[in-house]
């Protein structure tokens, strides 16, 4: 076996060395196989606790008898639905098996060993992995007060810089940068540098903090704006995301995109979810109520936290995050420790229903010793 491992290591791309497989956490079913653990509350993956749109579920049910056919490889209906809602043309859109696929696809299309990609630290781990897998040099810029330091990111641009990755809101901090800051930043960035804005949590953001990035797309600026149906729309299991960019950029990405990368059930569900304004409104209301609830609880417990523009909160529990997360899991509450992001005493907790939030707080209180 050792000889086989050594052989494979020699055959592998050198850019993959040092990459660690992405760990999405354990599924609920696996955790519930642990002795004494039942009725698990999952607040680890920033999913919508209300579940999927009922309209999306009906659309899936109606499409089930057609799963013997390949899906629409061009995503015609979904692109048109998105275009009408967002005042763009279908040619502005690329669809992905989740927005993560588009992150990986864009890195493979535009980065190579002679290039640089600029990323905030900490930020969504996939930006770093996608960049390193191409052999490009990774330029990490520390956050400033938990937010992207756009001024410093602009200063780090060189003639080798090809891409800049910005999560807005940022995962795992939940913070965002104001529209005026983004406008000033894009004034600094050379036009030949591609800026990827990951807006996975866009629908949760306060209106006054939402930048007009689609205006840049319409004007032909090299920005790639990503959104997803995995978060507020509640379709995480179906894996469907989308990117918006000037058509020539989309056309290049399409050359490298795998055929039929978004399955048929995902496409019909996404179209239906787009039209379910009631589900979106209810999801936002639940998130705002849960945010207030958890803020108050953290304050009562004397725990510092980062105010969020998303559907999760980063909280400092003052103890080893991995140990606290393991103790919480034994009490049937799944959250995400942030040690691998360099935040050794922080947890990222998804905002759940009132009952789920209460369960988490009680388990946390018990774990921290009731102090």
N, C-alpha and C positions, 0 to 999 in steps of 0.2 A: 504493500500500500504506500509506503514512504517513497518508493521509486516512482510510482504513478503520480503522486503529489508533486514531486520534483519535476517530472516531465511536463505536467500540465502547467506548472509555474513558469517553465522555460518557454512554453508555447504561447502563454497569455500576453496580451498587450501590457507593456511595462507601466502604462498609465493606470492600470487597475490595481497595482500593488499599493497596499496601504489602505485601500477602500474597505470599509466594514459594511456588511449587508445592513440595509435600512431595517430598523426594528420598529414595527408598527404597534407593538404591545400584544398582549395575549387576548384572544377572543373571550367573550363572556362564558361560552360553553366550556372552555378549558378551565377557567377559573372556578366555575361551579363544580368541577370534578374534585376540587380540593376538599379534604375532610372538614365538615362543619360549615362550609360556605354555601349559602343559598340566597336566592333573590338578589343577585348582584346589581348594583347601581353603577353604570359605566359613565364616568365623567372624564374620560381620558383622551378622546379623539375629536373633540369639537364638533360632534354631530348634533343635529336638531332633535331635541327631546320630544317634540311634537310628532316626529315621524314624517313620512312623505306626504305630499299633497294627495288628498283623496282623488282628485282628478287624474293625477299621474297613475295611481293604482288602477283606476278604471281603464285608462288607456293601455296599460300593460295587459290587463285581462283580455281586452278586446283584440290585442295583437298576438296573443299566445299561439293561436293556431297557425300563424305564419312563420314560426321560428325555424321551419325547414328551409327557408329561403335566406340567402345572404342579405344583409342590410344594405341600405342605400349608401354606397361608398363615398358619395359626395355630400351627404347630409343635407339634401336640398330643402326639405320641409323645415328642419331645425334652423338652418342658416337664414331662411326667409323670415321665420318667426322672430329670430334675434334681430335681424336687420330692421324689421318694422318697429320693434320695440325701442331700439337704440338709435334709430335714424342713421343707419349706415347701409351699405350695399352688401349683398351676400358675398361678394368678392373680398370683403374686408375680414372674413372669418375663416379660422381654421379650427376644426374640432379635434378633441383628443380624448384618449382613454383616461379621463381625469386631467386636470391641468398639469399634473406632474409629467405626463407624457410630452406635453408641449415644452415644458422647461428643458427636459432632456433633449428633445428634438432640436430646439433652437441652439443649444450648446453644441450639439454635433454638427449643425449646419454652419455655424459661424466661428467656432473656436478651434484652435489647433496649437501645437507645441510652441509656436512663436508668438502666441497671443496672450493677453491678460484679461481676466474677468474680475470685476470689482464687486465685492459682497460685504454687507454689514455683518458684524459679529457681536452677539448671536443673531442668527436669522434662520429661516427654514432650511433644514439640513440638505434638502434636495438640490439647492443652488450650488452648494459646495461640491457635492458628489458629482453632479453633471459636469461641472467645470473641470474637476480633477480627472475625470474619465477621458477627457479630450487631450490631456497633456498640457493644457494651458496653465499659465502661472496664476495662482490664486492670490488676490490682493484683498486682505481682510481689514476692514475699517471698524474699529470698536464703536458701539452705540454711545451716544451722549445723553445721559439721563434717560436711558432705556429707549431712545428714539434714534432713527437714522441720522447720522451726522452728514447731511448732504454737502455741506461746504467742504468738509474734509474729503469726502468721496470725490468731489470735483477736483480737488487739489491733487489727488493720487492718479489722475488720468495721465497716461503717457502715450507715445505714438504706437505702443503695442496694445493699447486698450481697445478691445472689440465690443465687450458687453458689460453692462452694469445691471445688477439684480436688486430690485427694491420690493420688499413685501410691505404693502400698505393697505390695511393694518399689518404690522409685523407679527410673525409667529416666531418666538413664544411670548413676546412682551405685550401684545395687544395694542401697541401704540401706533400712531400714524403721524405723518407730517402734513402740515397745513398746505392748502392749495397754492398760496403765495410762495411758499418755500419751494414747491415743485416747479413752479413757473420760473423762479430765479435760477434753480438748479439746471433746468433745461436750456436756459440762456447761456449757461457756462459750458455745457457739454457740447463737444464738436458734433456736427450733424452726421458725421460718418460713424459715430459710436451708437450702437443699439442699446436702448434702455428698456429692460423688461420690468414691467410693473405687475406684480402679483396681487390681484384684488380679490382673493378668495373669500374675504369677509366683507366685501364692499357693501352688501345690502344691510349689514348691521351698523354701518357708520352713520354718525349724525350728519344731516344734510349739509351743514355748514363746513364739514371737513372733507366733503367729497370733491376731489379735483376734476377738472374737465379734461381728462386725458384723451377722450374720444375726439375732442377738437383737434388735438395734435395728429391723431390718426387720419382724420378727414383732410388735413392740410399736407399729408404726406411725410410727416416727420418719422424718423426711424424709432418708433416706440412700439412695443408689443405688450398689449394689455390683456392679462389673463383673468378669467373668472371661472366659476365652477357651479355645478348643481349639487355638489356634495355637502354643502353647508346649510344655508338657510332653506334651500329647496328640499332637503332631506333625502337625496338620492345617492348617498355615499356608496352604497353597495353596487350601484349600476356603473360607476366610473364614467362620468361624462363632464368634460370641461371644454372651454373654448377660449380662443385667443383672437384679438382684434388688432390689425396692423394694416399699413398700406398694401394694396393688392400685390405689388411686385415681391414684397417680403413674404406674404402668404404663399405666393406661387412657388417660391424657393423651398419653403418648409414642406409644401405638398409633394415636392419631388422625393423627399426622404421619408415621408409619412408612410406607415404600413397601410395596405389596403384593408378596408372594412375594420378600421381601428375602433370605431364606436358602434356597439351592437345595436340591433334594431329596437329592442325593448327600451334601451336607454334613450334612444332618439325620440320615440313616441312619448315616453314619460316626461322628457325634458320640455317638449313642446307644450304638453298639458300643464306642467308645473309653471311655465312662464305666464300662463293665463289665469293662474289661481291667486288673485290678489288677496282673497280672504285668508288663505294659508300664510302668505307672506306677512300680512298685517298681524295675525295672531302670533306668529313666530317672533316678530320684533317686540310686541308687547310683553310676551313671556320673558324674552331675554332682558328687557329693561327692568322688569320687576325682579328678576333673579339677580341682576347686577346690584340693585339697591339692597336687596336682602343680604347678599354675601359681603358687600362693602361694610354694612353695619355689623355683621357677625365678626368679620376680621378686626374691625376697630374695637369691638367689645373684648376680643381675645388679645388685643395688643399686638397684632401681626401686621407688618407692613406689606403693602400690595401695590401693584401698578394699575392705575385707572385704565380701563380698556375701551377700545372702540370696536371690539369684536364680540365673540360669544364665549370667551374664556378669560380667566384672570390669572395672572402670575402673582403668587403669594410667597413670601419668605417665612418659613416656619421655624427658622433658627436652629434646625437640627439637620442631620444628614438626610437629604431628600429621598435617597433610595431606601433607607431604613424606614422612614415614615410611610412611603408609598407601599412597602411590603406589609407593614402593620395594618394600613388601611385596607389593603386587599384581603387580608385575613378576616376583616370585619365586613367584607362584601362591598367595598367601595373602591372602584378603580379610578385612579387619577394618573397623571404623567409627571414623574420626577424629571427635573431639568439638569441633572448633574452632567449629562453628556454635552450640554450646551455651555458648560463652565459655571452654571448656577447651582452650586452644590447644596444649598439649603432652600432651594425654591421648588415649589410645585406649580404645575399648570393645571387648573381645574376648569372643566367645561361648565358653563352655566346651565343648570338643569331646571326641572320643575321645582316648585316650592318644596315638595316632599323629598325629592332627591337632594336638594341643597341642604335641607334640614338633616337628612341622614348623613351626608358628608360632614357637616359641622359637628354633629354629635360624635362621629367616629374620630374626627380630628381631635376633638376635645379629649376624648378618652385616650387617644394615642399620645398626646402631649402631656398627659398626666393631670388634666383637669385644672391646670394653673391658669 
